[in-house]
Amino acid sequence: MTDGSERDHDAPAEGGGGHLRTHAKGLSAIAIATIVGVLASFVFQIVSARYLAPAEFGLLAAFFVVVNVAAIGSSSLQNLVTVHTASALTTDGAEKRWHRWPVDALVLGGIGLIVVAALSPVLAQSLDTQVWVILAAAACIPLSFLFAQYLGLLQGSGRVASAVWWSTQSLVIRVALTFLVVLIGLGLSGVIGAVVAATLVALIGAWWAARNIPRPVQGAFSAAGLTIIVLTVSFAWLTSSDVLLLRAGASETLAGQYAAVAVLVKAAFLLPSTLSLYLLPRFVRNRDNPRLMRLGVLATAGLAAVTGIALVLFFLLFGPLVISLLYGSAYEQAAELLVPVSLAYLPWIVAQGMLIRMTASASKVAATVLVLSVAGQWIAFTSVIPDVGALLVSQAVIGSVVLIAFIAVEFAHARTASQGENR
């Protein structure tokens, strides 16, 4: 899989079997790092919840609301840096011009910091928290954008495992520092400080790992860059807005039960997310190879579909037991939502598998479909909430439309590529 710089390669080393072993080895390394990161995040939630009083934990949750919204933006930056880096490093005869500084991360992260800091009194009131918590979250924004830029450089240059491990290490460091905070007794400020410090330490590590990778001039403020940002942010909103809007328009009990179920169902997005880390730079490097692209799209969409169907069947058989073990008797009614929510998200899970291809090609058609879907979803959700059944039907229908649109875009790409080969 790797040479001395951990760079992955697409060409088979030893025929078909060697090619499969190369991909299996690369994916297994990424899967292990991803699982470690998920476990570290889970441990952090448990430790912080047991250490902090309920009121303090609510303040921590408000902190993460801001951080997680910023993470959607930084994730889009990572995707576009990955695409532009992979494209620039593999385009024969192209003029190679590079930025010395992480301009996009500094600009976008700086804007985020200024906006959140300026709105901190309003945000603190709306989130029922304190201003200093919002300011601490604002301080994380430029760090997260810089971190995303360096991870994108690593991913785009083929050092995917290194990118994933640095992301995982930020979570592991967060847990280690939180244990230290508990031992010393620093309280909520110490826990939030641990999150900020862990991000900073991982950022320095990622910067060092990516220090010799040139930064392409094309960035967020190009047509392709803006398209990738729209694709990433729109899809993230479409698959998370149900929890946010239901919390605002339904009873706390219903919203809490739905959120508990959504966390379990959306674990299925872990597979296409992991595949995206591995395959996105490969899709960019091989976009002129229609046969390989078609194989990659079929494989990712197929694996995502199998995962989604398996999840529905698992919850159909063991849903009440899972809810009882994880949440206790207080969430007993949530078990009834597991299968409906799983079915509503099945087309979205498959669509995320195809989103890798849409991102690699910076598809403007796919971006337009997602923007229109955001508007349609907003109208549908605000019209039917607090009716969860109608909300799930709306989510399933919109997800199916998005999936069909992605398939149509891919067929158009394949037809264009085939015509080019026949000329």
Summary of the structure (lengths in Angstrom):
residues: 423
radius of gyration: 21.6
end to end distance: 34.9
largest distance: 71.0
contacts: 1430
relative contact order: 0.10
helix: 84%
strand: 1%
